[in-house]
Amino acid sequence: MLAKRIIDERDKKTDGNGREYVIEAVAFKVPESEAFPSGLKYSFHANYLDEEKLILRYDNANDFHAAKHHKHMIENENEITKPLKKQPENIEQLYELFKEWIQKVKTICQENTT
């Protein structure tokens, strides 16, 4: 089985201060493996365009992070990585995680307005 794209969203948005940000979300159904035991591979990323500043990213990239499913966020002006509490085991749970991510991005962008 080849990878099947199940989420593919790209859009530009504007926060309350008129700053543009972009959301990019992709997810694939892939063969189950040691790297992707649930058969899901995803990356949900949002950043401001003017300075390419991270807003929030969820992913399960197979890299050096301690937790397979993790989030990248800004805390005290530094990027940090934390494990995700919800770790999707199927497509339905992945869609729920995607909806949660969208809502958190909106909330962060509203909080960044003056």
N, C-alpha and C positions, 0 to 999 in steps of 0.2 A: 504494500500500500504506500502510495506517495503521500506527501503532506497535503492536507486539504485545508484551504483558508476558511475559517469560520467567522472571523471578525476582521474587518478592514475599514477603519474609520480615520479620516483625516479632515480637519476643519480648522479654520481660523475663527477666533472669538475675540471679543473686546471686553475688558473689565470695566468697572465703574469709573476708572480714571482715564479711560480711552486707550489704555495700553493693549496692544494686540498680543494674543498668545495663540499657540497652535497645539492641537491635540492630535496625536498619532497613536492609533491602537491597532495592533495586529495580533491575531491568534490563529494557530493551526492545530488541526488534529493530525498527529504524527504517530508512527508506529511506537508502541510501548517499548521502552528501553531503560537501561540503568540511568541514563541522563534524564529521561522524561517518563517515569513510571506510570503516570496517569494518561500518557499519550497526548498531552497538551503542551504546547509551547506558545508563550505569549509575551508581549511587551506593550504596556500602556504608558505613554509618555506625554507630558505636557510641559511646555516651556514658553517663557516670554520671548518675543521676537527681537525686541530692541537690544537686548544684551545677551540673548540666548541663555537666560537664567532659568534653571530648573524650577518647575512648580511641584510636580509629583510624578514619580514613575513606579509602576508595579511591573515586576517581571519574574521569570523563572529561568533566567540565563544560567547556563552551566559555567559558572566562573568562580571566583575566589570567595564569594560571600558565604558566611556560615550557614545561612538558611537557604534552601533551594528556592522557595517562594519568598520574595522580599520586596521592600519598598525603598525607594530613594527619596529623600525629602530634605528640605532646608530647615535647619534648626540653629538659631543663633548665628545666622549667616554662613553656616558651614553645611556641606552636604553630608548627610549621615545615611546609613543603611540599617533597616530593622526588619526582622522577620514579619511576614504577614500572619495575622491571627487566623484568617480564613485561607485555607490552601485547597484550591479546587481539585476535586477528584474526577469530575465529569463535566460535560459541556454546560449543563444547566448551572452548576456552581460557578463555572467560569463566567457565564453571562451575568450572574449575580455580582461577582467580583468586579466586572466591567462597569456595571451600573453604580456600584459603590464608589469606584474610582472617579467616574464622571461627577458624581455628587460632591466628593471631597475636593476635586479640582475647582468646581464652582464655588464652594465654600471658601477655599483658600483665596481665590481671586476676589471674592467679595470682601474678605477681611483685609486685603491689601489696598482697598480704596481709602481715600482720605476725604 
